[in-house]
């Protein structure tokens, strides 16, 4: 890899570190190619990405970025999993680590907040952006459906009273 390619990688990593809601660092030593492809597929499905990069270049890219605290995790064979959604990458990595004992989560960062192993696990248990939006919409929609039911109830009561009177008259 020549200097121009390294500069390009540092720029790409810098953009990743700036724009990501969460970045998780893990060791992947001993994983097969198929297992790594499985991790990448799961990440893609969840809206996150996986990147293997040289630790030295990643440390250069981290300089001055909000998640610079993950620099001390960048030793050995590391993989970066990141996403704009602050929860998606953590969920993917946690689920994958439960099934693959060779995959060891070291920690990560959520914005300027450094996360240790337990922090990544805690973030993975939080509801995702989509789940939060769905619950908010449900909370907003519930009163509206109650109001519609209350407005419609007198009309249905009147209709049932009229039908009862009609049956008695017949």
Secondary structure, DSSP 8 states (H G I E B T S, - for coil): --HHHHHHHHHHHHHHHHH-SEEEEEE-TT--HHHHHHHHHHHHHHTEEEE---HHHHHHHHTTSTTGGGGGG--SSEEEEEESSTTHHHHHHHHHHHH-TT-EEEEEEETTEEE-HHHHHHHHTS--HHHHHHHHHHHHHHHHHHHHHHHHHHHHHHHHHHHHHHHHH-
